[in-house]
Amino acid sequence: MWTLRPAAALFLVFFLSTQCASGSYPRAQNVTWKSTNFKTVLTWEPKPTADYSYTVQFSEDNGNEKRTPHCIRSSATVCDLSSSLTDLNASYEAYVLSEPPLGATSDLIEFPHTISPKFCPYKDTDIGRPDFKLEVSEDKKKTTLYVTDPLTALFKDGRQLNIRDIFSDQLQYKVTYRKNKSTGKKEYNSKTSAIELTDLDRGESYCFMVQAYIPSRNINKQLGELSHTQCSNDDQQSIFEVYSVGVIAAAIFLILLLIGLIITVTVVCCKRRKKALKSGKEGVPLQNV
């Protein structure tokens, strides 16, 4: 029969107590970065019970770990780190710790935690949908798209930055266009936010979509979200293309109603006139021969 030495026994008790305490704080799962236009949040699962909470720590390129005040011993499963990731070109890791709820204590020295994938804001944030205005020149020879650079969640000197402020000359826009009611598409890349197209057929209606294009990124992150489609006017469009069937039907109904009203009024007036003439003749006395 073997016996434990006092030091070994103490170590075993500490180890078992640590394991039991760790078991009461489940590790976070599915730790994921979600970022659009540098609005960057960390999300995870599951929602904690009243017995524990979550704390988020993050580090830059294996540097010192930092915390953000609103993500310490919280019951939330999301942490906004947009303003905390100050070096946009750095690579970050986040740690979601399972800890006692706010105000409670624990004998644990190290709390269970889950490490996120690495994330670089400059390379990994998604670029959202841009807006643009469409303008066709009077001579119909040139179509210009004026793109509004999407705003980001970042500020500098009190001014909200847009994506061109950050990507500078790395930012381009890809235009996808086609003739209205056609499936054939063409593409055009522009380094500016004012995009001029001069190879379009005059008098034809074209439909356009725009998206940010950053060729210096990895291929799966080069293109941003597509804009809504906008189409130019067609000088040769028929009335059925300009107006919907409902509008045309309503216009026809009103025209027929107006014609019917005119006919009715005309008929009534004619009948009354004939009646008046007839009554007038009957009221005239016969002349002596």
Secondary structure as a PSIPRED ss2 file (coil, helix, strand):
# PSIPRED VFORMAT (PSIPRED V4.0)

   1 M C   1.000  0.000  0.000
   2 W C   1.000  0.000  0.000
   3 T C   1.000  0.000  0.000
   4 L C   1.000  0.000  0.000
   5 R C   1.000  0.000  0.000
   6 P H   0.000  1.000  0.000
   7 A H   0.000  1.000  0.000
   8 A H   0.000  1.000  0.000
   9 A H   0.000  1.000  0.000
  10 L H   0.000  1.000  0.000
  11 F H   0.000  1.000  0.000
  12 L H   0.000  1.000  0.000
  13 V H   0.000  1.000  0.000
  14 F H   0.000  1.000  0.000
  15 F H   0.000  1.000  0.000
  16 L H   0.000  1.000  0.000
  17 S H   0.000  1.000  0.000
  18 T H   0.000  1.000  0.000
  19 Q H   0.000  1.000  0.000
  20 C H   0.000  1.000  0.000
  21 A H   0.000  1.000  0.000
  22 S H   0.000  1.000  0.000
  23 G H   0.000  1.000  0.000
  24 S C   1.000  0.000  0.000
  25 Y C   1.000  0.000  0.000
  26 P C   1.000  0.000  0.000
  27 R C   1.000  0.000  0.000
  28 A C   1.000  0.000  0.000
  29 Q E   0.000  0.000  1.000
  30 N E   0.000  0.000  1.000
  31 V E   0.000  0.000  1.000
  32 T E   0.000  0.000  1.000
  33 W E   0.000  0.000  1.000
  34 K E   0.000  0.000  1.000
  35 S E   0.000  0.000  1.000
  36 T E   0.000  0.000  1.000
  37 N C   1.000  0.000  0.000
  38 F C   1.000  0.000  0.000
  39 K E   0.000  0.000  1.000
  40 T E   0.000  0.000  1.000
  41 V E   0.000  0.000  1.000
  42 L E   0.000  0.000  1.000
  43 T E   0.000  0.000  1.000
  44 W E   0.000  0.000  1.000
  45 E E   0.000  0.000  1.000
  46 P C   1.000  0.000  0.000
  47 K C   1.000  0.000  0.000
  48 P C   1.000  0.000  0.000
  49 T C   1.000  0.000  0.000
  50 A C   1.000  0.000  0.000
  51 D C   1.000  0.000  0.000
  52 Y C   1.000  0.000  0.000
  53 S E   0.000  0.000  1.000
  54 Y E   0.000  0.000  1.000
  55 T E   0.000  0.000  1.000
  56 V E   0.000  0.000  1.000
  57 Q E   0.000  0.000  1.000
  58 F E   0.000  0.000  1.000
  59 S E   0.000  0.000  1.000
  60 E E   0.000  0.000  1.000
  61 D C   1.000  0.000  0.000
  62 N C   1.000  0.000  0.000
  63 G C   1.000  0.000  0.000
  64 N C   1.000  0.000  0.000
  65 E C   1.000  0.000  0.000
  66 K E   0.000  0.000  1.000
  67 R E   0.000  0.000  1.000
  68 T C   1.000  0.000  0.000
  69 P H   0.000  1.000  0.000
  70 H H   0.000  1.000  0.000
  71 C H   0.000  1.000  0.000
  72 I C   1.000  0.000  0.000
  73 R C   1.000  0.000  0.000
  74 S E   0.000  0.000  1.000
  75 S C   1.000  0.000  0.000
  76 A C   1.000  0.000  0.000
  77 T C   1.000  0.000  0.000
  78 V E   0.000  0.000  1.000
  79 C E   0.000  0.000  1.000
  80 D E   0.000  0.000  1.000
  81 L C   1.000  0.000  0.000
  82 S C   1.000  0.000  0.000
  83 S C   1.000  0.000  0.000
  84 S C   1.000  0.000  0.000
  85 L C   1.000  0.000  0.000
  86 T C   1.000  0.000  0.000
  87 D C   1.000  0.000  0.000
  88 L C   1.000  0.000  0.000
  89 N C   1.000  0.000  0.000
  90 A C   1.000  0.000  0.000
  91 S C   1.000  0.000  0.000
  92 Y E   0.000  0.000  1.000
  93 E E   0.000  0.000  1.000
  94 A E   0.000  0.000  1.000
  95 Y E   0.000  0.000  1.000
  96 V E   0.000  0.000  1.000
  97 L E   0.000  0.000  1.000
  98 S E   0.000  0.000  1.000
  99 E E   0.000  0.000  1.000
 100 P C   1.000  0.000  0.000
 101 P C   1.000  0.000  0.000
 102 L C   1.000  0.000  0.000
 103 G C   1.000  0.000  0.000
 104 A C   1.000  0.000  0.000
 105 T C   1.000  0.000  0.000
 106 S C   1.000  0.000  0.000
 107 D C   1.000  0.000  0.000
 108 L C   1.000  0.000  0.000
 109 I C   1.000  0.000  0.000
 110 E C   1.000  0.000  0.000
 111 F C   1.000  0.000  0.000
 112 P C   1.000  0.000  0.000
 113 H E   0.000  0.000  1.000
 114 T E   0.000  0.000  1.000
 115 I E   0.000  0.000  1.000
 116 S C   1.000  0.000  0.000
 117 P C   1.000  0.000  0.000
 118 K C   1.000  0.000  0.000
 119 F E   0.000  0.000  1.000
 120 C C   1.000  0.000  0.000
 121 P H   0.000  1.000  0.000
 122 Y H   0.000  1.000  0.000
 123 K H   0.000  1.000  0.000
 124 D H   0.000  1.000  0.000
 125 T C   1.000  0.000  0.000
 126 D E   0.000  0.000  1.000
 127 I C   1.000  0.000  0.000
 128 G C   1.000  0.000  0.000
 129 R C   1.000  0.000  0.000
 130 P C   1.000  0.000  0.000
 131 D E   0.000  0.000  1.000
 132 F E   0.000  0.000  1.000
 133 K E   0.000  0.000  1.000
 134 L E   0.000  0.000  1.000
 135 E E   0.000  0.000  1.000
 136 V E   0.000  0.000  1.000
 137 S C   1.000  0.000  0.000
 138 E C   1.000  0.000  0.000
 139 D C   1.000  0.000  0.000
 140 K C   1.000  0.000  0.000
 141 K C   1.000  0.000  0.000
 142 K C   1.000  0.000  0.000
 143 T E   0.000  0.000  1.000
 144 T E   0.000  0.000  1.000
 145 L E   0.000  0.000  1.000
 146 Y E   0.000  0.000  1.000
 147 V E   0.000  0.000  1.000
 148 T E   0.000  0.000  1.000
 149 D C   1.000  0.000  0.000
 150 P C   1.000  0.000  0.000
 151 L E   0.000  0.000  1.000
 152 T E   0.000  0.000  1.000
 153 A E   0.000  0.000  1.000
 154 L E   0.000  0.000  1.000
 155 F E   0.000  0.000  1.000
 156 K E   0.000  0.000  1.000
 157 D C   1.000  0.000  0.000
 158 G C   1.000  0.000  0.000
 159 R E   0.000  0.000  1.000
 160 Q E   0.000  0.000  1.000
 161 L E   0.000  0.000  1.000
 162 N E   0.000  0.000  1.000
 163 I H   0.000  1.000  0.000
 164 R H   0.000  1.000  0.000
 165 D H   0.000  1.000  0.000
 166 I H   0.000  1.000  0.000
 167 F H   0.000  1.000  0.000
 168 S H   0.000  1.000  0.000
 169 D H   0.000  1.000  0.000
 170 Q H   0.000  1.000  0.000
 171 L C   1.000  0.000  0.000
 172 Q E   0.000  0.000  1.000
 173 Y E   0.000  0.000  1.000
 174 K E   0.000  0.000  1.000
 175 V E   0.000  0.000  1.000
 176 T E   0.000  0.000  1.000
 177 Y E   0.000  0.000  1.000
 178 R E   0.000  0.000  1.000
 179 K E   0.000  0.000  1.000
 180 N C   1.000  0.000  0.000
 181 K C   1.000  0.000  0.000
 182 S C   1.000  0.000  0.000
 183 T C   1.000  0.000  0.000
 184 G C   1.000  0.000  0.000
 185 K C   1.000  0.000  0.000
 186 K E   0.000  0.000  1.000
 187 E E   0.000  0.000  1.000
 188 Y E   0.000  0.000  1.000
 189 N E   0.000  0.000  1.000
 190 S E   0.000  0.000  1.000
 191 K C   1.000  0.000  0.000
 192 T C   1.000  0.000  0.000
 193 S C   1.000  0.000  0.000
 194 A E   0.000  0.000  1.000
 195 I E   0.000  0.000  1.000
 196 E E   0.000  0.000  1.000
 197 L E   0.000  0.000  1.000
 198 T C   1.000  0.000  0.000
 199 D C   1.000  0.000  0.000
 200 L C   1.000  0.000  0.000
 201 D C   1.000  0.000  0.000
 202 R C   1.000  0.000  0.000
 203 G C   1.000  0.000  0.000
 204 E C   1.000  0.000  0.000
 205 S C   1.000  0.000  0.000
 206 Y E   0.000  0.000  1.000
 207 C E   0.000  0.000  1.000
 208 F E   0.000  0.000  1.000
 209 M E   0.000  0.000  1.000
 210 V E   0.000  0.000  1.000
 211 Q E   0.000  0.000  1.000
 212 A E   0.000  0.000  1.000
 213 Y E   0.000  0.000  1.000
 214 I C   1.000  0.000  0.000
 215 P C   1.000  0.000  0.000
 216 S C   1.000  0.000  0.000
 217 R C   1.000  0.000  0.000
 218 N C   1.000  0.000  0.000
 219 I H   0.000  1.000  0.000
 220 N H   0.000  1.000  0.000
 221 K H   0.000  1.000  0.000
 222 Q C   1.000  0.000  0.000
 223 L E   0.000  0.000  1.000
 224 G C   1.000  0.000  0.000
 225 E C   1.000  0.000  0.000
 226 L C   1.000  0.000  0.000
 227 S C   1.000  0.000  0.000
 228 H C   1.000  0.000  0.000
 229 T C   1.000  0.000  0.000
 230 Q E   0.000  0.000  1.000
 231 C E   0.000  0.000  1.000
 232 S C   1.000  0.000  0.000
 233 N C   1.000  0.000  0.000
 234 D C   1.000  0.000  0.000
 235 D C   1.000  0.000  0.000
 236 Q C   1.000  0.000  0.000
 237 Q C   1.000  0.000  0.000
 238 S C   1.000  0.000  0.000
 239 I H   0.000  1.000  0.000
 240 F H   0.000  1.000  0.000
 241 E H   0.000  1.000  0.000
 242 V H   0.000  1.000  0.000
 243 Y C   1.000  0.000  0.000
 244 S C   1.000  0.000  0.000
 245 V H   0.000  1.000  0.000
 246 G H   0.000  1.000  0.000
 247 V H   0.000  1.000  0.000
 248 I H   0.000  1.000  0.000
 249 A H   0.000  1.000  0.000
 250 A H   0.000  1.000  0.000
 251 A H   0.000  1.000  0.000
 252 I H   0.000  1.000  0.000
 253 F H   0.000  1.000  0.000
 254 L H   0.000  1.000  0.000
 255 I H   0.000  1.000  0.000
 256 L H   0.000  1.000  0.000
 257 L H   0.000  1.000  0.000
 258 L H   0.000  1.000  0.000
 259 I H   0.000  1.000  0.000
 260 G H   0.000  1.000  0.000
 261 L H   0.000  1.000  0.000
 262 I H   0.000  1.000  0.000
 263 I H   0.000  1.000  0.000
 264 T H   0.000  1.000  0.000
 265 V H   0.000  1.000  0.000
 266 T H   0.000  1.000  0.000
 267 V H   0.000  1.000  0.000
 268 V H   0.000  1.000  0.000
 269 C H   0.000  1.000  0.000
 270 C H   0.000  1.000  0.000
 271 K H   0.000  1.000  0.000
 272 R H   0.000  1.000  0.000
 273 R H   0.000  1.000  0.000
 274 K H   0.000  1.000  0.000
 275 K H   0.000  1.000  0.000
 276 A H   0.000  1.000  0.000
 277 L H   0.000  1.000  0.000
 278 K H   0.000  1.000  0.000
 279 S H   0.000  1.000  0.000
 280 G H   0.000  1.000  0.000
 281 K H   0.000  1.000  0.000
 282 E H   0.000  1.000  0.000
 283 G C   1.000  0.000  0.000
 284 V C   1.000  0.000  0.000
 285 P C   1.000  0.000  0.000
 286 L C   1.000  0.000  0.000
 287 Q C   1.000  0.000  0.000
 288 N C   1.000  0.000  0.000
 289 V C   1.000  0.000  0.000
